[in-house]
Structure formats: C-alpha cells, structure tokens
C-alpha cells in the first residue's frame, strides 16, 4: 500500500537564526513584495501574521526585527534536514522552499511498522531547532495538503486521511488561483465537494492538472 509523508517547515530562516542580536526579539522574514513570509513565536504573540504587509506588521509590533528572505540560506537549511533524515528514510525528496516528501511504504518493515518509524522520526526531529508540521496520505500531494493544515496526522488508515482530505479547503491544494476561483463560482470550496464530481465531469470542465492534483486517476480520452 502506498504511503507518503510530508514534512512542512514554515519558518526555516527564522528558526535557524543564531545571531545574539535577535535573541529574545520578535523576528519576521519579509519577501520582495514586503509581505511577512516567516515569523517567530514572539512576533506571532504580538499579532503579526503570515502574508501581512510590512506597514501593518510594524504598526502592531514596534520592536519587530525584520530580515530579508534569503533563498540560498533557506535551500541550504532544507537540504541539511533532508540529509539528516536520510538515515531514517532513503526515499526522500525536497519540495522547495520549505517541505520534504518521504515515501514510507518501503521503510516500515525496517522499523517493525508505522509506530516504530514514528518513534524514530519524532526523536530525530526533536533534535532539530525547526518548527514542523506533518501528515501522511496515499499520494504525495494529498499528504502535502494535509500537512499544510498542520494536522500532524501519521496513519496508515486511508479512511482517516481521506476524511481529512475531503474537509480540506481548496487553498491548501496546489490548484492554480484561477482554477480555485472557477470552482468557488460553482459553489465548490472544499476537496470533498470537488471529489464528489465524476472524473469525466472534471476532465470535461477542466484540464488533467485538476484531476491529477485531486489524487484521482487521469481521465483517458
């Protein structure tokens, strides 16, 4: 049975700071569009949120320490995590800028099942200074969708992960914004409503990207 795990690290650059200047300060990372893309717990406590504009964030938190987003630093940290986890999961792939895909089905026998693997994984992650969220599912994209919702769900029960997937808002999928808007105009605001449509109907109204992203078999023409 196919089983994939997705690990999401929402604040790698913030969490990797060792500069004494930022110790004990609310910190946020800002992208080129002056939006908050990462923040630490102290900034969150002051009301700063992801995607917030720079002016709004600064108004809420006068002592906010701002850092520009550093893509190369982010990539290096993510690669380092992957290398450390490679000892536990040989089948691992980067999903830049802040995620990892792990294929578990071939690894569980080495750990006497999912419970043993979970114990080793959590122990390894506990040694790292990074925030993380995770989820498992039968497909990589389904696992990512659930992990982005911070469910921390690790199970071999496809019914359980499938139920969570159906509840998922479309914004946690990799559907393009224009497709999401089309679906919302049709009253479809969750994967459950989307999956209720037949594969043939999906393929007729949209292209195969939508079918594949939903974890459904591609419609044959």
C-alpha positions as CSV (number, residue, x, y, z in Angstrom):
1,X,0.0,0.0,0.0
2,X,1.4,3.4,-1.0
3,X,2.1,5.7,1.9
4,X,3.7,9.2,1.8
5,X,4.7,11.6,4.5
6,X,5.0,15.4,4.0
7,X,7.1,17.5,6.4
8,X,6.4,21.2,6.3
9,X,8.9,23.7,7.9
10,X,7.1,27.1,8.0
11,X,10.0,29.2,9.4
12,X,13.3,27.7,8.4
13,X,15.2,31.0,8.1
14,X,13.8,32.4,11.4
15,X,14.4,29.1,13.2
16,X,18.0,28.9,12.0
17,X,19.0,32.3,13.5
18,X,21.9,32.1,15.9
19,X,22.6,35.9,15.9
20,X,22.7,37.2,19.5
21,X,21.2,40.5,18.2
22,X,17.9,38.8,17.5
23,X,17.8,36.7,20.7
24,X,14.6,37.5,22.6
25,X,13.2,39.7,19.9
26,X,10.1,39.3,17.7
27,X,11.5,38.4,14.2
28,X,9.9,38.3,10.8
29,X,11.2,37.5,7.4
30,X,10.0,39.7,4.5
31,X,9.9,38.9,0.8
32,X,10.5,41.2,-2.1
33,X,6.8,42.2,-2.1
34,X,7.2,43.4,1.5
35,X,5.0,40.6,2.9
36,X,5.7,38.6,6.0
37,X,6.6,35.1,4.9
38,X,8.1,33.8,8.2
39,X,7.9,34.8,11.9
40,X,8.9,33.5,15.2
41,X,6.6,32.9,18.2
42,X,7.3,36.3,19.8
43,X,6.2,38.1,16.6
44,X,3.0,35.9,16.5
45,X,2.2,36.8,20.1
46,X,2.2,40.5,19.0
47,X,-0.4,39.8,16.4
48,X,1.9,39.6,13.4
49,X,0.6,37.1,10.8
50,X,1.8,35.5,7.6
51,X,1.1,37.4,4.4
52,X,0.7,40.6,6.4
53,X,2.1,43.8,4.8
54,X,5.2,45.3,6.3
55,X,3.5,48.5,7.4
56,X,0.7,46.6,9.3
57,X,3.2,44.3,11.0
58,X,5.4,47.2,12.1
59,X,2.4,49.1,13.5
60,X,1.4,46.0,15.6
61,X,4.9,45.3,16.8
62,X,7.2,48.3,17.2
63,X,10.2,46.2,18.2
64,X,9.8,43.8,15.2
65,X,13.2,42.8,13.8
66,X,12.9,42.4,10.0
67,X,15.1,40.2,7.8
68,X,15.0,39.9,4.0
69,X,14.2,36.4,2.7
70,X,17.3,34.6,1.7
71,X,16.6,31.8,-0.8
72,X,20.0,30.3,-0.7
73,X,20.0,30.1,3.1
74,X,16.6,28.5,3.0
75,X,17.7,25.9,0.5
76,X,20.8,25.1,2.5
77,X,18.8,24.5,5.7
78,X,16.3,22.3,3.9
79,X,19.0,20.3,2.3
80,X,20.7,19.8,5.6
81,X,17.4,18.5,7.2
82,X,17.0,16.1,4.3
83,X,20.5,14.7,4.7
84,X,19.9,14.2,8.4
85,X,16.6,12.4,7.8
86,X,18.1,10.3,5.0
87,X,19.3,7.8,7.7
88,X,15.6,7.2,8.5
89,X,14.0,7.4,5.1
90,X,16.1,6.6,2.0
91,X,13.3,7.7,-0.4
92,X,13.2,11.5,0.3
93,X,12.7,14.5,-2.0
94,X,12.9,18.2,-1.5
95,X,9.9,20.4,-2.1
96,X,11.4,23.8,-2.0
97,X,11.3,26.2,-0.3
98,X,10.0,24.6,2.9
99,X,8.9,20.9,2.5
100,X,10.1,17.3,2.2
101,X,8.3,14.3,0.7
102,X,9.1,10.9,2.3
103,X,8.0,7.6,0.8
104,X,7.3,5.3,3.7
105,X,5.9,2.1,2.3
106,X,9.4,0.6,1.7
107,X,10.7,1.7,5.1
108,X,8.2,0.5,7.6
109,X,9.4,-3.1,7.6
110,X,12.8,-1.9,9.0
111,X,11.0,-0.3,11.9
112,X,8.5,-3.0,12.7
113,X,5.7,-0.9,11.4
114,X,4.5,2.7,11.5
115,X,4.6,3.0,15.3
116,X,8.3,2.2,15.3
117,X,9.0,4.6,12.5
118,X,7.1,7.4,14.2
119,X,9.2,7.0,17.3
120,X,12.5,7.2,15.4
121,X,11.2,10.1,13.3
122,X,10.0,12.2,16.2
123,X,13.2,11.6,18.1
124,X,15.3,12.8,15.1
125,X,13.1,15.9,14.5
126,X,13.2,16.8,18.2
127,X,17.0,17.3,17.9
128,X,16.5,20.0,15.3
129,X,15.6,23.6,16.1
130,X,12.9,23.9,13.5
131,X,9.1,24.2,13.7
132,X,7.5,21.5,11.7
133,X,4.1,20.0,10.8
134,X,3.4,16.7,9.1
135,X,0.8,14.5,7.5
136,X,0.6,11.2,5.7
137,X,-1.6,10.0,2.9
138,X,-1.8,7.6,-0.1
139,X,-0.4,10.3,-2.5
140,X,2.4,12.9,-2.1
141,X,0.1,15.8,-2.9
142,X,-2.6,14.6,-0.5
143,X,0.0,14.4,2.2
144,X,1.2,17.9,1.5
145,X,-2.4,19.3,1.5
146,X,-3.0,17.8,5.0
147,X,0.4,18.9,6.4
148,X,-0.1,22.5,5.3
149,X,-3.2,22.4,7.5
150,X,-0.9,21.5,10.4
151,X,-2.9,18.3,11.2
152,X,0.1,16.3,12.4
153,X,-1.6,13.1,11.1
154,X,0.5,10.0,10.6
155,X,-1.6,7.0,9.9
156,X,-1.9,4.0,7.5
157,X,-5.7,4.4,7.7
158,X,-6.7,5.7,4.3
159,X,-10.3,6.3,5.6
160,X,-9.0,8.7,8.2
161,X,-6.7,10.6,5.9
162,X,-9.3,10.6,3.2
163,X,-11.9,12.1,5.5
164,X,-9.5,14.8,6.5
165,X,-8.7,15.4,2.8
166,X,-12.3,15.9,1.9
167,X,-12.7,18.6,4.5
168,X,-9.7,20.5,3.1
169,X,-10.2,24.0,1.8
170,X,-9.0,24.4,-1.8
171,X,-6.4,27.0,-0.7
172,X,-4.3,24.1,0.7
173,X,-4.1,22.4,-2.6
174,X,-1.7,23.2,-5.5
175,X,-4.6,24.2,-7.7
176,X,-3.9,27.5,-9.6
177,X,-5.7,30.5,-8.2
178,X,-7.7,30.9,-11.4
179,X,-9.0,27.3,-11.1
180,X,-9.8,27.8,-7.5
181,X,-11.9,30.9,-8.4
182,X,-13.7,28.9,-11.1
183,X,-14.5,26.2,-8.6
184,X,-15.7,28.6,-6.0
185,X,-18.0,30.2,-8.5
186,X,-19.6,26.8,-8.9
187,X,-20.0,26.5,-5.1
188,X,-17.1,24.2,-4.7
189,X,-15.0,25.4,-1.8
190,X,-13.5,22.1,-0.5
191,X,-11.9,19.0,-1.8
192,X,-14.9,17.0,-0.6
193,X,-17.2,18.8,-2.9
194,X,-14.7,18.6,-5.7
195,X,-14.2,14.9,-5.3
196,X,-18.0,14.4,-5.4
197,X,-17.9,15.3,-9.1
198,X,-17.1,12.4,-11.5
199,X,-13.7,12.2,-13.1
200,X,-15.3,12.6,-16.5
201,X,-17.0,15.8,-15.5
202,X,-13.8,17.2,-14.0
203,X,-11.9,16.4,-17.2
204,X,-14.6,17.9,-19.4
205,X,-14.7,21.2,-17.5
206,X,-11.0,21.5,-16.6
207,X,-7.7,20.0,-17.7
208,X,-5.9,17.0,-16.4
209,X,-3.9,19.1,-13.9
210,X,-7.0,19.3,-11.8
211,X,-7.7,15.6,-12.0
212,X,-4.1,14.7,-11.0
213,X,-3.9,17.2,-8.2
214,X,-7.0,15.8,-6.6
215,X,-5.3,12.4,-6.4
216,X,-7.8,10.9,-9.0
217,X,-6.8,8.8,-11.9
218,X,-6.3,10.8,-15.1
219,X,-9.2,10.5,-17.4
220,X,-8.4,8.7,-20.6
221,X,-9.6,10.4,-23.7
